[in-house]
Amino acid sequence: MTSSDEAKGWTPILLEAAEKVRSRVRQILLSRLGLDVTGLKKLLDSSAQEAISETLRGAGSPARIVSEEGDYSIGEGGPYIVVDPVDGTTNAARGIPIAVTSLAASETRCLTGVFTGVVMDLHTGEAFMAERGRGAWRDGKRVKPAGAIAVMEALVSIDVSKGASIEPVTDLIREARHLRQLGSSALSLCLVASGVIDAHVDIRGSLRATDVAAGLFILKEAGGMYSIDGEIDGDLELARETTLRLVAASCPETLEALLKHVT
């Protein structure tokens, strides 16, 4: 079991990596370099991945990186560092200021092994973070989710992009009066954790473990709830190939109510 001291040791490393990603992304967005959206997205992803790799290699500790942009190891052994260098790349490339970098450290290849997580807003620099057994914070202030709320009144982030069928969430769309699609699952989960929104739903089956490892950990440490592939508080393998169907909410009552409206 990872000690609290080890968690505290990795948290500043993840924060440093996130800061370096933000700096690189801001430089690229300010210059744009005459690239079209596709070219800009590729440059953002590769530059963010490089910034994270530089930070982790400079930390002097072994690690096994599981990234949306490719897996690799630094030395032998060490924790698994689960990374989505830029979650919301399309937003960033199109000029929508909703994008984050997401990093989690885990002692095992499973979500239940995560012991620290960081999600940083690439536009504001605001950092969401959590350490196992110590709760979650938003820029240093402890956060907690909102209380129970009826689905009709809940503010729900829902992702139905990339040609997904809306049939499984038709009932939810009809019932919930306040729907949003942010284009960043990691940020959506952190907003649930901090009480800004009440729930996040993505049951397309294409959401990746790398997108949500840090966000789910932050939500859980804050006191929120989630269902993975229909299993409340379910686990998943931390691999690039792992996909999931996710319903996340502020509390058990809201989660239970939401699950009745999705198939």
Residue, then its C-alpha position, 0 to 999 in steps of 0.5 A: m500500500t502506498s504511504s501518504d508520504e509517497a502520495k505527497g511526494w508524487t503530487p508536486i511532480l504531477l502539479e509541475a507536469a501540469e504547469k509545464v503542459r499549460s505553459r506549452v499549450r498557451q504558447i502554441l495557442l497564442s502563436r497558432l503557427g498558421l495551422d488548421v484545426t487538425g494540425l493544431k490538435k496534433l501539435l497540442d497533444s504531442s507538445a503536452q505529452e512531451a512536457i509531461s515526459e520531460t517532467l517525469r524523467g527529470a523527477g528521478s523516480p521510476a514510473r510506468i506511464v499510461s498515456e492516451e498518446g502512448d505508453y512508456s517506462i522510466g527506469e524499472g517499476g514505480p507507480y503507474i502514471v495515467v495521463d491525458p495530456v489534453d482533455g478537450t483538444t478540439n475545444a482548445a484548437r477551436g478557441i473554446p476555453i474548456a480544456v485540461t490536463s489530467l494526471a493520476a498516480s496509481e500503485t496498481r494497474c487498476l483505478t482502485g490503486v490510484f493514490t493521487g490525482v491532478v486535473m489542471d484547467l489549461h486556460t485559468g491554471e486552476a488545479f483540482m487535486a486529491e490524495r488518498g484518504r485526505g479529500a479533494w481541493r480546488d486551488g487549495k480549498r477543500v471541495k465537496p459535491a452538492g446534495a441530493i437533487a431531483v433529476m428534473e432540477a439537476l445540472v447534468s453534463i452529458d456527452v453524446s458526441k462523435g455520432a453516439s446514439i442518443e437512444p440510451v439517454t433519451d429519457l434523461i434528456r427529456e427529464a433533465r431541464h439543465l443539460r450541458q456538454l463541455g467536451s472534457s470529461a475530466l473537467s466535468l467530473c471535477l465540477v461534480a466534485s466541487g459542487v458546481i454541477d450535479a452529475h456527468v453522464d457518458i454512456r457512449g462506450s468510447l470514454r477512455a480510462t486515461d480520460v477519467a482516472a484522475g477525475l474519478f479519483i478526485l470525485k471519490e475523495a470529495g465524497g461523490m459517487y459513480s457507476i462504471d459499466g453499470e456497477i456502482d463504485g466499479d473498478l477498471e483497468l488503467a490502460r489506453e484500450t480500456t473504455l467505459r460507460l459512466v454515470a457520476a453524481s454528487c451523492p448516492e441519491t442523485l446517482e440512483a435517480l440518474l441510473k433509472h433514466v439511462t439504459 
